[in-house]
Amino acid sequence: MKVLMLNGSPHKDGNTYQALEVVGKQLEKEGIEYEIFQTGNGVIRDCIGCGKCNENGCVFTDDTVNEFVAKAKEADGFVFGTPTYYAHPSGRVLAFLDRVFYSSGKALAFKPGASIAVARRGGTSASFDVMNKYFGISQMPVVGSTYWNIIHGRKPGEVMKDDEGLQTMENLARNMAWMLKCFEAGKKAGVEFPDSKKERFTHFIR
Ligand SMILES: Cc1cc2nc3c(=O)[nH]c(=O)nc-3n(C[C@H](O)[C@H](O)[C@H](O)COP(=O)(O)O)c2cc1C
């Protein structure tokens, strides 16, 4: 089983990456593989609502969103990491995930997801809330920890000094591994996916 992670920071080795690595190393101890996908520091387009999403994902092919979508189809679980910018997730992670979910939310449905937020000092729980919104609308069970999934640091590496934050990351990984194993056992026992209906759309309240 494999967990696909997303580093929503432009810093490839920064605090968000290092926090994701802590989750990943613990997942490995639990027998689960992981990969950290970088959003990088290049341009990421925002969703323009063109409705031309296709089986490969988004109509725009000049960034790595569709590469992530292809990997998401094969993954069993997800962890999305973001630095906190002005008390919200980074613009790049939201631009990236809006397009992933709008074009290919089905690739992630029924797979457990978690988000983590990193900050020097404030705005983590607001960021965490925003990131978790993707899961609820996409039929994804949300994995929690022993605190909200937040960790603190400013300069790259400072998160490694946040002992409680590190514990939260490790427990998140333990919980993710446990959930993945439960799902696997359920599948083997013949538990089927729910037959969720998506037939009724009310665009305003009548
Ligand atoms: C544009 C910008 C806005 C930021 N806003 C906040 C903030 O609201 N609260 C906070 O505690 N830290 C804030 N920070 C600090 C980062 O969240 C912090 O340095 C984080 O560790 C960076 O993660 P990274 O190394 O993965 O990029 C901000 C940093 C930048 C560049």
The ligand as an SDF file (V2000), in Angstrom:
LIG
                    3D

 31 33  0  0  0  0  0  0  0  0999 V2000
    4.0500   34.8330    2.3580 C   0  0  0  0  0  0  0  0  0  0  0  0
    4.2490   34.1920    3.7150 C   0  0  0  0  0  0  0  0  0  0  0  0
    3.2720   34.3160    4.6750 C   0  0  0  0  0  0  0  0  0  0  0  0
    3.4300   33.7090    5.9170 C   0  0  0  0  0  0  0  0  0  0  0  0
    2.4070   33.8030    6.8250 N   0  0  0  0  0  0  0  0  0  0  0  0
    2.5270   33.1880    8.0280 C   0  0  0  0  0  0  0  0  0  0  0  0
    1.4480   33.2190    8.9510 C   0  0  0  0  0  0  0  0  0  0  0  0
    0.3480   33.7190    8.7150 O   0  0  0  0  0  0  0  0  0  0  0  0
    1.6490   32.6420   10.1710 N   0  0  0  0  0  0  0  0  0  0  0  0
    2.8420   32.0750   10.5210 C   0  0  0  0  0  0  0  0  0  0  0  0
    2.9680   31.6070   11.6420 O   0  0  0  0  0  0  0  0  0  0  0  0
    3.8570   31.9560    9.6360 N   0  0  0  0  0  0  0  0  0  0  0  0
    3.7260   32.5030    8.3860 C   0  0  0  0  0  0  0  0  0  0  0  0
    4.7470   32.3840    7.4730 N   0  0  0  0  0  0  0  0  0  0  0  0
    5.9210   31.5540    7.8070 C   0  0  0  0  0  0  0  0  0  0  0  0
    5.8480   30.1330    7.2150 C   0  0  0  0  0  0  0  0  0  0  0  0
    4.5780   29.5420    7.4170 O   0  0  0  0  0  0  0  0  0  0  0  0
    6.9080   29.2490    7.8690 C   0  0  0  0  0  0  0  0  0  0  0  0
    8.1870   29.8250    7.6970 O   0  0  0  0  0  0  0  0  0  0  0  0
    6.9060   27.8210    7.3440 C   0  0  0  0  0  0  0  0  0  0  0  0
    7.7700   27.0590    8.1450 O   0  0  0  0  0  0  0  0  0  0  0  0
    7.3870   27.7460    5.9160 C   0  0  0  0  0  0  0  0  0  0  0  0
    7.3390   26.3960    5.4890 O   0  0  0  0  0  0  0  0  0  0  0  0
    8.2850   25.8310    4.3110 P   0  0  0  0  0  0  0  0  0  0  0  0
    9.6980   25.8430    4.8510 O   0  0  0  0  0  0  0  0  0  0  0  0
    7.8050   24.4570    4.0380 O   0  0  0  0  0  0  0  0  0  0  0  0
    8.1070   26.7350    3.1520 O   0  0  0  0  0  0  0  0  0  0  0  0
    4.6160   32.9830    6.2150 C   0  0  0  0  0  0  0  0  0  0  0  0
    5.6080   32.8730    5.2380 C   0  0  0  0  0  0  0  0  0  0  0  0
    5.4260   33.4610    4.0000 C   0  0  0  0  0  0  0  0  0  0  0  0
    6.4940   33.2890    2.9300 C   0  0  0  0  0  0  0  0  0  0  0  0
  1  2  1  0
  2  3  1  0
  2 30  2  0
  3  4  2  0
  4  5  1  0
  4 28  1  0
  5  6  2  0
  6  7  1  0
  6 13  1  0
  7  8  2  0
  7  9  1  0
  9 10  1  0
 10 11  2  0
 10 12  1  0
 12 13  2  0
 13 14  1  0
 14 15  1  0
 14 28  1  0
 15 16  1  0
 16 17  1  0
 16 18  1  0
 18 19  1  0
 18 20  1  0
 20 21  1  0
 20 22  1  0
 22 23  1  0
 23 24  1  0
 24 25  2  0
 24 26  1  0
 24 27  1  0
 28 29  2  0
 29 30  1  0
 30 31  1  0
M  END
$$$$
